[in-house]
């Protein structure tokens, strides 16, 4: 499974960006798709997640501002980010899990896309 994420950029506080992730390869082995972010000097954190048939999960810091969506047929995921704040500045990574039946690796990462929010 290979993940390609894109859509980051520089935006002013209060603005919006939409991140996009496309899976390729053994796409039958993609179960959940999530978005993580990592700010300088901080650990990588889960921002939003969406499992097959499940309800979306959002970190408290982004609830009401970010929306995750997924196209299961095309195996893509997107993250709509509104009302962006300077503290949202980070490298954002698309992540996908694979079931045990597919064998290792069970976690896959995109290359990351930089989001910078200026005040």
C-alpha positions in Angstrom: 0.0 0.0 0.0 1.3 3.4 -0.9 -0.2 6.7 0.3 0.2 10.0 -1.4 -0.9 13.1 0.5 -1.1 16.6 -0.8 -2.9 19.9 -0.3 -0.8 21.7 2.3 0.3 25.2 2.1 0.5 28.6 3.7 -2.7 30.2 4.9 -3.7 33.1 7.2 -5.4 32.4 10.5 -9.1 31.9 9.9 -8.6 30.5 6.4 -9.2 27.0 5.0 -7.3 24.2 3.4 -8.2 20.8 2.1 -5.8 17.9 2.3 -6.1 14.9 0.0 -4.8 11.4 0.3 -4.8 8.7 -2.4 -4.0 5.0 -1.8 -2.5 2.8 -4.4 -1.1 -0.7 -4.6 -2.9 -3.4 -2.6 -5.8 -1.1 -1.9 -7.9 -4.1 -0.8 -5.6 -4.0 2.3 -6.7 -0.5 3.3 -9.1 -0.5 6.3 -9.1 2.7 8.3 -7.7 5.9 7.0 -6.7 8.7 9.3 -4.9 12.0 9.5 -2.0 12.7 11.9 0.1 15.8 12.4 3.4 16.6 13.9 4.5 20.1 14.9 8.2 20.9 15.5 9.3 19.5 18.8 6.1 17.6 19.4 5.0 14.1 19.0 2.9 13.0 16.1 -0.8 13.1 17.1 -4.0 11.7 15.6 -6.1 14.5 14.3 -9.0 12.7 12.6 -9.9 9.1 11.8 -12.5 7.2 9.9 -12.9 3.4 10.0 -15.0 1.4 7.6 -18.6 1.8 8.6 -17.6 3.7 11.7 -18.2 7.2 12.9 -15.4 9.8 12.4 -13.1 10.6 15.3 -11.7 14.1 15.9 -9.1 15.4 18.4 -10.7 17.9 20.8 -8.5 20.6 19.3 -10.0 20.4 15.9 -13.7 19.4 16.6 -16.1 21.7 14.8 -13.4 22.9 12.4 -12.0 19.9 10.6 -14.0 17.3 8.6 -12.7 14.0 7.4 -14.2 12.2 4.5 -13.4 9.1 2.5 -14.3 7.6 -0.9 -14.1 3.8 -0.3 -14.4 3.0 -4.0 -11.4 5.2 -5.0 -9.7 4.6 -1.6 -9.1 8.3 -1.0 -9.5 10.4 2.0 -9.6 14.1 2.5 -9.4 16.5 5.4 -11.3 19.8 5.2 -9.7 22.3 7.6 -11.6 25.5 8.4 -11.0 28.3 10.8 -7.4 27.4 10.9 -5.3 28.6 13.8 -1.5 29.2 14.1 -1.4 26.2 16.4 -2.6 24.0 13.5 0.8 24.5 11.9 2.4 21.1 11.4 3.3 18.4 8.9 0.1 16.4 8.2 0.4 12.8 7.4 -2.2 10.4 5.9 -2.2 7.0 7.6 -3.9 3.7 6.8 -4.2 0.4 8.7 -4.2 -3.0 7.0 -5.9 -6.1 8.5 -3.8 -9.0 9.8 -5.0 -11.1 6.8 -2.9 -8.9 4.5 0.3 -9.5 6.4 2.9 -6.9 7.5 3.3 -4.0 7.4 0.0 -3.1 9.0 0.5 0.6 9.1 1.2 2.9 6.1 2.1 6.5 6.0 2.1 9.2 3.4 5.1 11.4 2.9 3.5 14.3 4.7 2.3 17.7 3.6 3.2 21.0 5.4 0.5 23.2 6.7 1.5 26.7 7.9 -1.0 29.1 9.4 0.2 32.6 9.9 -1.2 34.9 12.5 
